[in-house]
Amino acid sequence: MSDKKIPYKIYLAENEIPKQWYNVRADMKNKPAPLLNPGTLKPMTAEELAPVFCEELVAQELNNDDAYIDIPEEIQNFYKMYRPAPLIRAYFLEKALDTPAKIYYKFEGNNTSGSHKLNSAIAQAYYAKKQGLKGVTTETGAGQWGTALSMACSYFDLDCKVYMVKVSYEQKPFRREVMRTYGASVTPSPSTHTAVGRKILEAHPGTSGSLGCAISEAVEVATTTDGYRYVLGSVLNQVLLHQSVIGLEAKAALEKYGVKPDIIIGCAGGGSNLGGLISPFMGEKLRGEADYRIIAVEPASCPSFTRGKFAYDFCDTGMVCPLAKMYTLGSGFIPSANHAGGLRYHGMSSTLSQLYHDGLMEATAVEQTSVFEAAEKFARVEGILPAPESSHAIKAAIDEALKCKETGEEKTILFGLTGTGYFDMVAYEKFNDGVMTDYIPSDSDLQKGFDGIPKFPGNEF
């Protein structure tokens, strides 16, 4: 089909918004390893998870069999406020790169939270309200998840307690204020408000925090406060399930114009955006119906996939959560205070980790300054200021497009633009002033984290 017939922005109709989430685990031959009780080292049961998560979300977390799960009507109606999200052909970027590659991106920043996180936040808030809870607790890195959850909780009149990674709390005050505007309380983590926070501060005085720290605090508060449960914005199976609306919409929009991507790229921190974007495409790959090259892009400062170990590890720094088998740098690893706050988690989704381990996708790590160079190039030609997290995918997409320029191949590239960077101006300021630096942990830095990975029979790495 001629390029002239493909519009710059491709929208689905409102009645084409997915009415079911897609569960990629149903098509996986090798299922993600189960969460383990750290005390017994046996798979966690629904009864054991119920004090932490909402009942319906526990069922979704443990569901490895149902390929499609109905989206409740209340959530479908909320989605209509900002979905379907556009699939955009990056004509201007293609021209700037002088590449024969065709580049598309799925833009998830067209809502007040500024990111894809709202797709799962509204679902988790809905199930909390349905269960009759008073409120929820959570962590947030860059603040996108906390912003989305505060919006969702406001919609359902739920209390929202957010523990925000301290470095992001300090660097992104406006993101913090959006959360407070929607009624959430926001606490920099680690804090003195919790026992686990005080323990972390004693062991690491002056620490800038990490998502693992913030998770520990949020879980402690949820499990010690009547009428509250903990919700998470990434990593978990249930979150990848909710985020599958991204990939389902992208695939449907491409199919309208007879387009099949050769390469699919997403930024990777815990896995929510990447997992959501690739799910339906990965399903085709798993079923032998089609093949795609799928690339996860992570920061070189927090290289879970590319330098981590595939092992059971704690999901949090305070070691109060279940053990998950994933690519991990060790729950005690606290990354540098880089600006891609949403990609500073020590581990990776168990689902994506299994897919990566099975060779069904690949991963690359990129340095921060090169990421912002790509972000600047993109902003100048495509007219959207991208979030630092999303810009990792932009960097890889540009690299692949330039390879096509060298070889003359006309490959089609799809990447996820997870959100906007208008609350990330401190980072852009540092880049523009030439004071941004790159940090790559040494092998000895990483070994300190690996030394803390639990040691028990069957968990060798």
DAGI-V389686 format. One record per backbone hydrogen bond with DSSP energy under -0.5 kcal/mol. NH is the residue of the N-H (numbers start at 1). CO is the residue of the C=O. If there is no record, write none. Layout:
# DAGI-V389686
[[NH;CO] [NH;CO]]
This chain:
# DAGI-V389686
[[5;2] [6;3] [7;5] [10;87] [11;9] [16;13] [17;14] [21;69] [23;67] [24;22] [26;23] [27;24] [28;25] [31;29] [36;323] [37;42] [38;36] [41;37] [44;35] [49;45] [50;46] [52;49] [53;49] [58;54] [59;55] [60;56] [61;57] [62;58] [63;59] [63;60] [64;62] [67;65] [69;21] [71;19] [72;70] [75;72] [76;72] [77;73] [78;74] [79;75] [80;76] [81;78] [82;79] [83;79] [87;10] [88;86] [88;105] [89;8] [90;88] [90;103] [91;89] [94;90] [95;91] [96;92] [97;93] [98;94] [99;94] [102;411] [103;101] [104;413] [105;88] [106;415] [107;86] [107;105] [108;106] [108;417] [111;109] [114;111] [116;418] [118;115] [119;116] [120;117] [121;117] [122;118] [124;120] [125;121] [126;122] [127;123] [128;124] [129;125] [130;126] [131;127] [132;129] [133;128] [134;227] [135;227] [136;159] [137;229] [138;161] [140;163] [147;143] [148;144] [149;145] [150;146] [151;147] [152;148] [153;149] [154;150] [155;151] [156;152] [157;153] [157;154] [158;153] [159;134] [161;136] [162;160] [162;185] [163;138] [164;162] [164;187] [165;140] [166;189] [167;208] [168;165] [169;165] [170;166] [171;167] [172;168] [176;172] [177;173] [178;174] [179;175] [180;176] [181;177] [182;178] [183;180] [184;179] [185;160] [187;162] [189;164] [198;194] [199;195] [200;196] [201;197] [202;198] [203;199] [204;200] [207;204] [211;344] [214;210] [215;211] [216;212] [217;213] [218;214] [219;215] [220;216] [221;217] [222;218] [223;219] [224;220] [224;221] [225;221] [225;222] [228;225] [229;135] [230;52] [231;137] [236;234] [240;236] [241;237] [242;238] [243;239] [244;240] [244;241] [245;242] [246;243] [247;243] [247;276] [248;244] [249;245] [250;246] [251;247] [252;248] [253;249] [254;250] [255;251] [256;252] [257;253] [257;254] [258;255] [259;254] [262;412] [263;412] [264;293] [265;414] [266;295] [268;297] [274;267] [275;271] [276;272] [277;273] [278;274] [279;275] [282;278] [283;279] [284;280] [285;281] [286;282] [287;283] [288;284] [288;285] [289;284] [290;284] [293;262] [294;292] [295;264] [296;362] [297;266] [298;296] [298;364] [300;366] [302;299] [303;300] [304;302] [307;303] [308;304] [309;328] [311;309] [311;326] [313;324] [315;322] [317;212] [318;212] [319;316] [323;36] [324;313] [326;311] [326;324] [328;309] [328;326] [329;346] [333;330] [335;333] [338;336] [341;339] [343;340] [344;341] [349;270] [350;235] [353;349] [354;350] [355;351] [356;352] [357;353] [358;354] [359;356] [360;355] [361;355] [362;294] [364;296] [366;298] [371;367] [372;368] [373;369] [374;370] [375;371] [376;372] [377;373] [378;374] [379;375] [380;376] [381;377] [381;378] [382;378] [383;379] [386;384] [387;419] [391;387] [392;388] [392;389] [393;389] [393;390] [394;390] [395;391] [396;392] [397;393] [398;394] [399;395] [400;396] [401;397] [402;398] [403;399] [404;400] [405;401] [406;402] [407;403] [408;404] [411;409] [413;102] [413;411] [414;263] [415;104] [416;265] [417;106] [417;415] [418;416] [420;114] [421;385] [424;421] [428;424] [429;425] [430;426] [431;427] [432;428] [433;429] [434;431] [435;430] [436;430] [441;300] [446;442] [447;443] [448;444] [449;445] [449;446] [450;446] [451;447] [452;449] [453;450] [456;454] [459;456]]
